[in-house]
Amino acid sequence: SEGLSSMGAFCVLLDRRGTMFPAALRNRVVDALARARGASREEADLYRDFFLASALKASPARLQGPWLAETRSSLASRQVREGHDRGSWDPDDPWGPLGGRLYSTALSALVLQVERRGDRLASWAARS
């Protein structure tokens, strides 16, 4: 699935020194990310979007493009604005019925924080 592929891509791209994964694999991952980024517009999937955003953040700058900004804007527009669920996100992606409002809110918040968290995670992975 796109979600698991994005997760795998993120793990490969965290190896910035290239000690665990050969350059050929990293290049294939970058190509797959470019395709996944385009396909992600079809249906909301917070799980996929979190790992795709994380992988794009760890990828070369040329690949990142406007996807992260567009995704943040889309998430912000879908946040509940009124009532007792204010500040949360409705569980309306494929995994929402299983994870509920807590899942949707947590993953949405993580996607919104990818830019800040991505740098810290990459620096942590480089020390390991």
N, CA and C atoms as a LAMMPS dump frame, in Angstrom:
ITEM: TIMESTEP
0
ITEM: NUMBER OF ATOMS
384
ITEM: BOX BOUNDS ff ff ff
-5.0000000000000000e+02 5.0000000000000000e+02
-5.0000000000000000e+02 5.0000000000000000e+02
-5.0000000000000000e+02 5.0000000000000000e+02
ITEM: ATOMS id mol type element x y z
1 1 1 N 0.839 -1.19 0
2 1 2 C 0 0 0
3 1 3 C 0.877 1.244 0
4 2 1 N 0.295 2.37 -0.344
5 2 2 C 1.047 3.623 -0.35
6 2 3 C 1.54 3.988 1.042
7 3 1 N 0.746 3.674 2.079
8 3 2 C 1.147 3.974 3.448
9 3 3 C 2.39 3.21 3.851
10 4 1 N 2.401 1.896 3.604
11 4 2 C 3.563 1.09 3.971
12 4 3 C 4.762 1.421 3.087
13 5 1 N 4.523 1.711 1.822
14 5 2 C 5.628 2.115 0.937
15 5 3 C 6.245 3.419 1.41
16 6 1 N 5.412 4.343 1.841
17 6 2 C 5.926 5.618 2.356
18 6 3 C 6.701 5.406 3.652
19 7 1 N 6.234 4.481 4.494
20 7 2 C 6.947 4.182 5.729
21 7 3 C 8.326 3.601 5.41
22 8 1 N 8.374 2.673 4.483
23 8 2 C 9.65 2.088 4.078
24 8 3 C 10.581 3.129 3.475
25 9 1 N 10.026 4.008 2.663
26 9 2 C 10.83 5.072 2.055
27 9 3 C 11.413 5.982 3.124
28 10 1 N 10.629 6.292 4.115
29 10 2 C 11.1 7.141 5.206
30 10 3 C 12.278 6.484 5.92
31 11 1 N 12.169 5.197 6.189
32 11 2 C 13.266 4.492 6.86
33 11 3 C 14.528 4.497 6.011
34 12 1 N 14.387 4.252 4.718
35 12 2 C 15.552 4.273 3.822
36 12 3 C 16.176 5.665 3.793
37 13 1 N 15.352 6.688 3.714
38 13 2 C 15.879 8.053 3.606
39 13 3 C 16.464 8.575 4.911
40 14 1 N 16.116 7.975 6.03
41 14 2 C 16.744 8.372 7.292
42 14 3 C 18.221 7.992 7.333
43 15 1 N 18.609 7.016 6.525
44 15 2 C 20.003 6.601 6.444
45 15 3 C 20.754 7.582 5.535
46 16 1 N 20.937 8.787 6.014
47 16 2 C 21.532 9.842 5.186
48 16 3 C 22.99 9.584 4.847
49 17 1 N 23.685 8.82 5.659
50 17 2 C 25.085 8.512 5.368
51 17 3 C 25.208 7.424 4.311
52 18 1 N 24.123 6.717 4.037
53 18 2 C 24.146 5.676 3.015
54 18 3 C 24.87 4.417 3.443
55 19 1 N 24.955 4.156 4.737
56 19 2 C 25.676 2.983 5.215
57 19 3 C 24.834 1.719 5.192
58 20 1 N 23.52 1.851 5.262
59 20 2 C 22.664 0.665 5.316
60 20 3 C 22.01 0.346 3.979
61 21 1 N 21.757 1.349 3.174
62 21 2 C 21.04 1.148 1.921
63 21 3 C 21.867 1.703 0.765
64 22 1 N 22.049 0.934 -0.303
65 22 2 C 22.849 1.41 -1.438
66 22 3 C 22.177 2.57 -2.167
67 23 1 N 22.987 3.323 -2.879
68 23 2 C 22.495 4.504 -3.605
69 23 3 C 21.402 4.132 -4.606
70 24 1 N 21.514 2.986 -5.247
71 24 2 C 20.499 2.58 -6.233
72 24 3 C 19.13 2.44 -5.574
73 25 1 N 19.091 1.884 -4.368
74 25 2 C 17.826 1.741 -3.652
75 25 3 C 17.284 3.113 -3.259
76 26 1 N 18.153 3.972 -2.781
77 26 2 C 17.718 5.326 -2.409
78 26 3 C 17.13 6.044 -3.618
79 27 1 N 17.728 5.884 -4.792
80 27 2 C 17.209 6.527 -6.007
81 27 3 C 15.841 5.965 -6.388
82 28 1 N 15.647 4.651 -6.26
83 28 2 C 14.335 4.055 -6.551
84 28 3 C 13.285 4.572 -5.573
85 29 1 N 13.687 4.735 -4.312
86 29 2 C 12.766 5.241 -3.294
87 29 3 C 12.346 6.667 -3.626
88 30 1 N 13.275 7.491 -4.029
89 30 2 C 12.956 8.875 -4.379
90 30 3 C 11.991 8.908 -5.561
91 31 1 N 12.202 8.045 -6.555
92 31 2 C 11.277 7.98 -7.703
93 31 3 C 9.881 7.538 -7.252
94 32 1 N 9.807 6.552 -6.372
95 32 2 C 8.512 6.074 -5.875
96 32 3 C 7.798 7.158 -5.074
97 33 1 N 8.563 7.936 -4.318
98 33 2 C 7.948 9.032 -3.561
99 33 3 C 7.324 10.066 -4.477
100 34 1 N 7.991 10.36 -5.565
101 34 2 C 7.447 11.331 -6.517
102 34 3 C 6.102 10.848 -7.054
103 35 1 N 6.001 9.551 -7.341
104 35 2 C 4.728 9 -7.824
105 35 3 C 3.669 9.006 -6.729
106 36 1 N 4.048 8.619 -5.508
107 36 2 C 3.092 8.566 -4.389
108 36 3 C 2.574 9.949 -4.048
109 37 1 N 3.427 10.938 -4.149
110 37 2 C 3.018 12.318 -3.854
111 37 3 C 1.886 12.733 -4.789
112 38 1 N 1.975 12.371 -6.049
113 38 2 C 0.925 12.705 -7.006
114 38 3 C -0.356 11.921 -6.758
115 39 1 N -0.224 10.653 -6.385
116 39 2 C -1.401 9.802 -6.155
117 39 3 C -2.116 10.139 -4.863
118 40 1 N -1.45 10.818 -3.938
119 40 2 C -2.039 11.061 -2.616
120 40 3 C -3.207 12.033 -2.645
121 41 1 N -3.422 12.705 -3.717
122 41 2 C -4.499 13.679 -3.811
123 41 3 C -5.872 13.028 -3.986
124 42 1 N -5.88 11.745 -4.351
125 42 2 C -7.125 11.08 -4.688
126 42 3 C -8.02 10.81 -3.482
127 43 1 N -7.452 10.369 -2.368
128 43 2 C -8.264 10.012 -1.193
129 43 3 C -7.478 10.339 0.073
130 44 1 N -8.167 10.858 1.069
131 44 2 C -7.52 11.175 2.341
132 44 3 C -7.079 9.891 3.029
133 45 1 N -5.864 9.872 3.542
134 45 2 C -5.332 8.748 4.298
135 45 3 C -4.249 9.319 5.215
136 46 1 N -4.589 9.558 6.465
137 46 2 C -3.658 10.204 7.393
138 46 3 C -2.421 9.363 7.66
139 47 1 N -2.571 8.061 7.72
140 47 2 C -1.439 7.168 7.947
141 47 3 C -0.433 7.326 6.813
142 48 1 N -0.914 7.227 5.579
143 48 2 C -0.06 7.41 4.402
144 48 3 C 0.53 8.808 4.391
145 49 1 N -0.299 9.804 4.66
146 49 2 C 0.181 11.185 4.592
147 49 3 C 1.252 11.482 5.624
148 50 1 N 1.15 10.877 6.82
149 50 2 C 2.194 11.093 7.82
150 50 3 C 3.528 10.555 7.322
151 51 1 N 3.544 9.321 6.851
152 51 2 C 4.814 8.748 6.401
153 51 3 C 5.284 9.364 5.089
154 52 1 N 4.36 9.732 4.219
155 52 2 C 4.749 10.403 2.984
156 52 3 C 5.361 11.765 3.301
157 53 1 N 4.735 12.512 4.193
158 53 2 C 5.286 13.815 4.585
159 53 3 C 6.654 13.649 5.24
160 54 1 N 6.807 12.641 6.096
161 54 2 C 8.083 12.387 6.755
162 54 3 C 9.154 12.002 5.74
163 55 1 N 8.801 11.134 4.797
164 55 2 C 9.76 10.72 3.772
165 55 3 C 10.134 11.892 2.866
166 56 1 N 9.149 12.702 2.495
167 56 2 C 9.451 13.864 1.659
168 56 3 C 10.356 14.842 2.392
169 57 1 N 10.134 15.003 3.69
170 57 2 C 10.984 15.895 4.482
171 57 3 C 12.421 15.391 4.5
172 58 1 N 12.601 14.061 4.508
173 58 2 C 13.935 13.47 4.524
174 58 3 C 14.542 13.346 3.13
175 59 1 N 13.768 13.626 2.093
176 59 2 C 14.219 13.472 0.71
177 59 3 C 14.924 14.737 0.222
178 60 1 N 15.528 14.663 -0.959
179 60 2 C 16.144 15.869 -1.527
180 60 3 C 15.122 16.999 -1.682
181 61 1 N 15.581 18.222 -1.514
182 61 2 C 14.684 19.391 -1.537
183 61 3 C 13.898 19.486 -2.841
184 62 1 N 14.475 19.069 -3.949
185 62 2 C 13.792 19.175 -5.247
186 62 3 C 12.506 18.351 -5.288
187 63 1 N 12.435 17.318 -4.463
188 63 2 C 11.268 16.443 -4.461
189 63 3 C 10.138 16.98 -3.589
190 64 1 N 10.467 17.782 -2.596
191 64 2 C 9.479 18.222 -1.615
192 64 3 C 8.386 19.078 -2.244
193 65 1 N 8.745 20.053 -3.022
194 65 2 C 7.772 20.892 -3.699
195 65 3 C 6.703 21.44 -2.768
196 66 1 N 5.535 21.749 -3.309
197 66 2 C 4.464 22.346 -2.502
198 66 3 C 3.601 21.335 -1.756
199 67 1 N 3.889 20.038 -1.858
200 67 2 C 3.012 19.026 -1.279
201 67 3 C 2.802 19.229 0.215
202 68 1 N 3.87 19.466 0.972
203 68 2 C 3.733 19.639 2.418
204 68 3 C 2.851 20.831 2.768
205 69 1 N 3.075 21.945 2.107
206 69 2 C 2.271 23.144 2.374
207 69 3 C 0.807 22.911 2.014
208 70 1 N 0.56 22.253 0.895
209 70 2 C -0.815 21.971 0.48
210 70 3 C -1.5 21.009 1.465
211 71 1 N -0.76 20.031 1.939
212 71 2 C -1.316 19.074 2.891
213 71 3 C -1.634 19.754 4.214
214 72 1 N -0.729 20.611 4.694
215 72 2 C -0.99 21.358 5.933
216 72 3 C -2.228 22.221 5.784
217 73 1 N -2.361 22.894 4.665
218 73 2 C -3.521 23.754 4.425
219 73 3 C -4.811 22.93 4.398
220 74 1 N -4.765 21.793 3.742
221 74 2 C -5.945 20.926 3.67
222 74 3 C -6.329 20.417 5.058
223 75 1 N -5.339 20.001 5.841
224 75 2 C -5.629 19.53 7.198
225 75 3 C -6.216 20.639 8.06
226 76 1 N -5.634 21.807 7.977
227 76 2 C -6.129 22.928 8.785
228 76 3 C -7.581 23.245 8.435
229 77 1 N -7.931 23.137 7.166
230 77 2 C -9.313 23.454 6.763
231 77 3 C -10.307 22.393 7.226
232 78 1 N -9.828 21.178 7.505
233 78 2 C -10.721 20.092 7.935
234 78 3 C -10.834 19.97 9.448
235 79 1 N -10.112 20.788 10.188
236 79 2 C -10.179 20.729 11.649
237 79 3 C -11.559 21.217 12.111
238 80 1 N -12.144 20.524 13.082
239 80 2 C -13.459 20.891 13.613
240 80 3 C -13.343 22.241 14.316
241 81 1 N -14.229 23.171 13.987
242 81 2 C -14.135 24.537 14.498
243 81 3 C -15.103 24.85 15.649
244 82 1 N -16.152 24.054 15.788
245 82 2 C -17.171 24.369 16.793
246 82 3 C -17.612 23.112 17.523
247 83 1 N -18.277 23.321 18.639
248 83 2 C -18.869 22.215 19.391
249 83 3 C -17.88 21.527 20.315
250 84 1 N -18.323 20.42 20.878
251 84 2 C -17.49 19.728 21.856
252 84 3 C -16.293 19.017 21.219
253 85 1 N -16.268 18.867 19.895
254 85 2 C -15.134 18.257 19.196
255 85 3 C -14.174 19.304 18.624
256 86 1 N -14.382 20.562 18.983
257 86 2 C -13.568 21.654 18.455
258 86 3 C -12.073 21.364 18.671
259 87 1 N -11.291 21.607 17.623
260 87 2 C -9.852 21.395 17.685
261 87 3 C -9.416 20.008 17.253
262 88 1 N -10.361 19.113 17.059
263 88 2 C -10.02 17.749 16.646
264 88 3 C -10.306 17.572 15.156
265 89 1 N -10.075 16.361 14.656
266 89 2 C -10.377 16.034 13.265
267 89 3 C -11.339 14.863 13.237
268 90 1 N -12.3 14.929 12.325
269 90 2 C -13.25 13.832 12.164
270 90 3 C -12.525 12.587 11.64
271 91 1 N -12.912 11.405 12.106
272 91 2 C -12.283 10.157 11.646
273 91 3 C -12.857 9.711 10.308
274 92 1 N -12.475 10.409 9.238
275 92 2 C -13.102 10.147 7.944
276 92 3 C -12.146 9.613 6.877
277 93 1 N -10.993 9.094 7.281
278 93 2 C -10.134 8.453 6.297
279 93 3 C -10.34 6.938 6.402
280 94 1 N -9.646 6.111 5.617
281 94 2 C -9.897 4.666 5.658
282 94 3 C -9.672 4.032 7.034
283 95 1 N -8.807 4.613 7.855
284 95 2 C -8.496 4.045 9.157
285 95 3 C -9.307 4.696 10.282
286 96 1 N -10.021 5.742 9.989
287 96 2 C -10.793 6.474 10.979
288 96 3 C -11.796 5.633 11.751
289 97 1 N -12.556 4.749 11.086
290 97 2 C -13.511 3.931 11.843
291 97 3 C -12.829 3.034 12.882
292 98 1 N -11.589 2.65 12.639
293 98 2 C -10.865 1.808 13.602
294 98 3 C -10.228 2.644 14.709
295 99 1 N -9.636 3.769 14.344
296 99 2 C -8.9 4.569 15.316
297 99 3 C -9.708 5.665 15.977
298 100 1 N -10.782 6.053 15.341
299 100 2 C -11.652 7.077 15.893
300 100 3 C -11.046 8.477 15.869
301 101 1 N -11.665 9.345 16.62
302 101 2 C -11.272 10.756 16.657
303 101 3 C -9.854 10.93 17.205
304 102 1 N -9.479 10.107 18.166
305 102 2 C -8.142 10.209 18.747
306 102 3 C -7.071 9.928 17.686
307 103 1 N -7.25 8.865 16.925
308 103 2 C -6.336 8.54 15.829
309 103 3 C -6.242 9.697 14.842
310 104 1 N -7.393 10.187 14.396
311 104 2 C -7.411 11.244 13.385
312 104 3 C -6.751 12.518 13.885
313 105 1 N -6.994 12.863 15.124
314 105 2 C -6.407 14.082 15.687
315 105 3 C -4.902 13.91 15.889
316 106 1 N -4.491 12.761 16.407
317 106 2 C -3.067 12.526 16.633
318 106 3 C -2.288 12.524 15.324
319 107 1 N -2.777 11.802 14.315
320 107 2 C -2.071 11.752 13.036
321 107 3 C -2.075 13.105 12.338
322 108 1 N -3.178 13.827 12.419
323 108 2 C -3.227 15.169 11.82
324 108 3 C -2.194 16.081 12.472
325 109 1 N -2.109 16.022 13.799
326 109 2 C -1.127 16.848 14.508
327 109 3 C 0.29 16.448 14.121
328 110 1 N 0.547 15.156 13.975
329 110 2 C 1.881 14.703 13.579
330 110 3 C 2.235 15.161 12.167
331 111 1 N 1.274 15.111 11.254
332 111 2 C 1.533 15.599 9.888
333 111 3 C 1.869 17.085 9.936
334 112 1 N 1.133 17.833 10.735
335 112 2 C 1.388 19.274 10.835
336 112 3 C 2.758 19.582 11.447
337 113 1 N 3.302 18.66 12.223
338 113 2 C 4.591 18.865 12.892
339 113 3 C 5.778 18.234 12.16
340 114 1 N 5.557 17.658 10.998
341 114 2 C 6.617 16.926 10.304
342 114 3 C 7.858 17.777 10.079
343 115 1 N 7.686 19.013 9.711
344 115 2 C 8.865 19.839 9.406
345 115 3 C 9.771 19.972 10.622
346 116 1 N 9.219 20.214 11.783
347 116 2 C 10.038 20.359 12.994
348 116 3 C 10.538 19.017 13.498
349 117 1 N 9.659 18.04 13.549
350 117 2 C 10.036 16.735 14.079
351 117 3 C 10.969 15.993 13.139
352 118 1 N 10.816 16.191 11.838
353 118 2 C 11.641 15.487 10.856
354 118 3 C 13.119 15.771 11.022
355 119 1 N 13.472 17.021 11.254
356 119 2 C 14.882 17.374 11.431
357 119 3 C 15.456 16.723 12.681
358 120 1 N 14.689 16.738 13.758
359 120 2 C 15.172 16.118 15
360 120 3 C 15.331 14.617 14.84
361 121 1 N 14.373 13.961 14.192
362 121 2 C 14.447 12.523 14.006
363 121 3 C 15.626 12.149 13.113
364 122 1 N 15.843 12.912 12.06
365 122 2 C 16.966 12.633 11.156
366 122 3 C 18.306 12.798 11.884
367 123 1 N 18.427 13.811 12.717
368 123 2 C 19.685 13.99 13.444
369 123 3 C 19.873 12.889 14.475
370 124 1 N 18.787 12.422 15.083
371 124 2 C 18.862 11.31 16.011
372 124 3 C 19.28 10.036 15.289
373 125 1 N 18.695 9.78 14.119
374 125 2 C 19.007 8.567 13.353
375 125 3 C 20.464 8.599 12.885
376 126 1 N 20.999 9.773 12.585
377 126 2 C 22.378 9.872 12.132
378 126 3 C 23.363 9.494 13.236
379 127 1 N 22.982 9.686 14.486
380 127 2 C 23.878 9.345 15.603
381 127 3 C 23.843 7.861 15.922
382 128 1 N 22.774 7.179 15.514
383 128 2 C 22.631 5.756 15.872
384 128 3 C 23.535 4.868 15.047
